[in-house]
Amino acid sequence: NPVHIDEQAMAQMKANSGDLVHVRDRRWWFGGLRSCHAKLGAPSSNAGTCEMGKELARFGSMSKTRDVIIEKIL
């Protein structure tokens, strides 16, 4: 399942659709327990949001109400 972010965020990371990213909870004390790797999908029209499927969110123990940090890997 891909992760969708807005075009501005993709441009800021110099990322394209299909690039591998690391999505993690903003709270550092989880030490990566709430994180996952995913590919970027097509840009989202919702600015400032990260859209991912339920399966990926469940796998990464992500919460709908918490901010995430997305880092480009490849």
TORMAR-996855 format. One line per 4 residues: number of its first residue (from 1); their letters; for each residue x, y, z of N, C-alpha, C. Coordinates in Angstrom, 1 decimal. Each point is the difference from the previous one (the first is absolute). Layout:
BEGIN
NUM = a = X/Y/Z/X/Y/Z/X/Y/Z  ...
This chain:
BEGIN
1 = npvh = 0.8/-1.2/0.0/-0.8/1.2/0.0/0.9/1.2/0.0  -0.3/1.0/-0.9/0.8/1.2/-0.1/-0.5/1.0/1.1  0.9/1.0/0.2/-0.2/1.1/0.9/-0.2/1.2/-0.9  -1.0/0.9/0.3/-0.2/1.1/-0.9/0.2/1.3/0.9
5 = ideq = 0.8/0.9/-0.5/0.2/1.3/0.6/-0.2/1.1/-1.1  0.0/1.2/0.4/-0.3/1.1/-1.0/1.2/0.3/-0.8  -0.2/0.7/-1.1/1.1/0.3/-1.0/1.1/0.8/0.7  -0.4/1.0/0.8/1.0/0.8/0.7/1.0/-0.8/0.8
9 = amaq = -0.6/-0.9/0.8/0.9/-0.9/0.9/0.9/-0.9/-0.9  -0.5/-0.5/-1.1/0.8/-0.8/-0.9/1.1/0.8/-0.6  -0.3/1.3/-0.4/1.0/0.8/-0.6/1.1/0.4/1.1  -0.4/0.2/1.2/0.9/0.3/1.1/1.0/-1.1/0.2
13 = mkan = -0.5/-1.3/-0.1/0.8/-1.1/0.2/0.7/-0.5/-1.3  -0.3/0.7/-1.1/0.5/-0.4/-1.3/-0.3/-1.4/-0.3  -1.3/-0.4/0.3/-0.5/-1.3/-0.2/-0.9/-0.1/-1.1  -0.1/-1.2/-0.6/-0.9/-0.3/-1.1/-0.9/-1.2/0.4
17 = sgdl = -1.1/-0.2/-0.7/-0.8/-1.2/0.2/0.9/-1.2/-0.2  -0.2/-1.0/0.9/0.8/-1.2/-0.1/1.2/0.0/0.9  0.4/1.1/0.5/1.2/0.1/0.9/-0.4/-0.7/1.4  1.0/-0.6/0.6/-0.1/-0.6/1.3/0.1/1.0/1.1
21 = vhvr = -0.9/0.0/1.0/0.0/0.9/1.1/-0.1/-0.7/1.3  0.4/0.6/1.1/-0.1/-0.5/1.3/-1.0/1.0/0.7  -1.1/-0.6/0.5/-1.0/0.8/0.7/0.0/-0.4/1.4  0.2/1.0/0.9/0.1/-0.3/1.4/-0.8/1.0/0.9
25 = drrw = -0.4/-0.4/1.1/-0.7/0.8/1.0/1.0/1.1/0.4  -0.5/1.2/0.2/0.8/1.2/0.3/0.6/-0.1/1.4  -0.6/-0.8/0.9/0.5/-0.1/1.3/1.3/-1.0/0.1  1.1/0.6/0.3/1.3/-0.8/-0.1/0.1/-1.1/0.9
29 = wfgg = -0.7/0.0/1.2/0.1/-1.0/1.0/-0.5/-1.3/-0.4  -0.7/-0.1/-1.1/-0.5/-1.3/-0.5/1.1/-0.8/-0.7  1.1/0.7/-0.3/1.2/-0.7/-0.5/-0.2/-0.8/-1.3  -0.9/0.4/-0.8/-0.3/-0.7/-1.3/-1.1/-1.1/0.1
33 = lrsc = -0.5/-0.2/1.2/-1.1/-1.0/0.2/-1.2/0.4/-0.8  -0.3/1.3/-0.2/-1.1/0.4/-0.8/0.5/0.6/-1.3  0.4/-0.9/-0.9/0.5/0.5/-1.2/-0.1/-1.1/-1.1  0.2/0.4/-1.2/-0.1/-1.0/-1.1/0.7/0.6/-1.2
37 = hakl = 0.3/-0.9/-1.0/0.6/0.4/-1.3/-1.1/-0.1/-1.0  -0.1/0.9/-1.0/-1.0/-0.1/-1.0/0.5/0.7/-1.2  -0.7/-0.2/-1.1/0.3/0.8/-1.2/-0.9/1.1/-0.1  0.4/1.1/-0.6/-0.8/1.2/-0.3/-0.9/-0.3/-1.2
41 = gaps = -1.3/0.4/0.2/-0.9/-0.1/-1.1/-0.1/1.4/-0.7  -1.1/0.1/-0.7/-0.3/1.3/-0.7/-0.2/1.1/1.0  0.3/1.2/-0.3/-0.2/1.1/1.0/-1.4/0.2/0.4  -0.2/0.3/1.3/-1.3/0.2/0.5/-0.4/1.5/-0.2
45 = snag = -1.3/0.2/0.0/-0.5/1.4/-0.1/-0.2/0.7/1.3  0.1/-0.8/1.1/-0.2/0.5/1.4/1.4/0.4/0.5  0.2/1.3/0.1/1.2/0.6/0.5/0.3/-0.3/1.4  1.2/-0.4/0.4/0.4/-0.2/1.3/-0.5/-1.4/0.6
49 = tcem = -0.4/-0.9/-0.8/-0.5/-1.3/0.5/0.8/-1.1/-0.6  0.0/-1.1/0.7/0.6/-1.3/-0.5/-1.1/-1.0/0.0  -0.3/-0.5/-1.2/-1.0/-0.9/-0.2/0.6/-1.4/-0.2  -0.5/-1.0/0.8/0.5/-1.4/-0.2/-1.2/-0.9/0.3
53 = gkel = 0.1/-1.2/-0.6/-1.0/-1.0/0.2/-0.1/-0.5/1.5  -1.1/-0.6/0.3/-0.2/-0.5/1.4/1.0/-1.1/0.3  0.3/-0.9/-1.0/0.9/-1.1/0.3/1.4/0.6/0.3  0.5/1.0/-0.7/1.3/0.5/0.3/0.0/0.8/1.3
57 = arfg = -1.1/0.7/0.3/0.0/0.7/1.3/-0.1/-1.0/1.2  -0.7/-1.1/-0.2/0.0/-1.0/1.0/1.4/-0.7/0.2  0.6/-0.3/-1.1/1.3/-0.6/0.0/1.0/0.9/0.7  0.0/1.3/-0.2/0.9/0.9/0.6/-0.5/0.5/1.4
61 = smsk = -1.1/-0.5/0.5/-0.6/0.5/1.2/-0.2/1.5/0.0  -0.4/0.6/-1.1/-0.2/1.4/-0.1/-1.4/0.4/0.5  -0.1/1.2/0.5/-1.2/0.6/0.5/-0.5/1.1/-1.0  -1.3/0.0/-0.2/-0.6/1.1/-0.9/0.2/1.4/0.5
65 = trdv = 0.1/0.1/1.3/0.1/1.4/0.6/1.4/0.5/0.3  1.0/-0.8/-0.3/1.4/0.4/0.3/0.7/0.4/-1.3  0.9/1.0/0.2/0.8/0.4/-1.1/1.1/-1.0/-0.3  0.4/-0.1/-1.2/1.1/-0.9/-0.4/1.1/0.7/-0.7
69 = iiek = 1.2/-0.6/-0.1/1.1/0.6/-0.7/0.3/-1.0/-1.2  0.1/0.6/-1.1/0.3/-0.9/-1.2/1.4/0.4/-0.6  0.8/-1.0/-0.1/1.4/0.2/-0.5/0.2/-0.9/-1.3  0.5/0.6/-1.0/0.3/-0.7/-1.2/1.2/-0.9/0.2
73 = il = -0.1/-1.2/-0.5/1.1/-1.0/0.2/0.7/-0.1/-1.4  -0.7/-0.3/-1.0/0.5/-0.2/-1.4/-0.8/0.8/-1.0
